[in-house]
Amino acid sequence: MGCRRRAPAGELLRVIAVGDGVDYNLRPDPARKLPGRGAHLHPDPACLALAQRRRAFGRALRVSGVPDTGALAEHINASTSTSGNPAGRGSQAR
């Protein structure tokens, strides 16, 4: 979504918007099981920053306003700093 590059679904992180109709928070959904409309993003801080700059989350998730990306940023930063590789189903060693 942020960098607009194509990738297999297993390499992307699913993101959903959770909110009350006015304020929305973005929540990572690595298991791809949470209900609601989802958007997919490379689990990379650079891709997240680009998506934020382009305001892509509002369009992709069909929410108004600018959603809070704090929890999503923490998840992406934690997953890239602990493993050295972006997290996702396709990033496991085979």
Sequence and secondary structure as in RCSB ss.txt:
>XXXX:A:sequence
MGCRRRAPAGELLRVIAVGDGVDYNLRPDPARKLPGRGAHLHPDPACLALAQRRRAFGRALRVSGVPDTGALAEH
INASTSTSGNPAGRGSQAR
>XXXX:A:secstr
  S     GGGSEEEEEEESSS EEEEE TTS SSS EEEE S HHHHHHHHHHTHHHHHHT SS  B HHHHHH
HHHHHHHHSS  SGGGS  
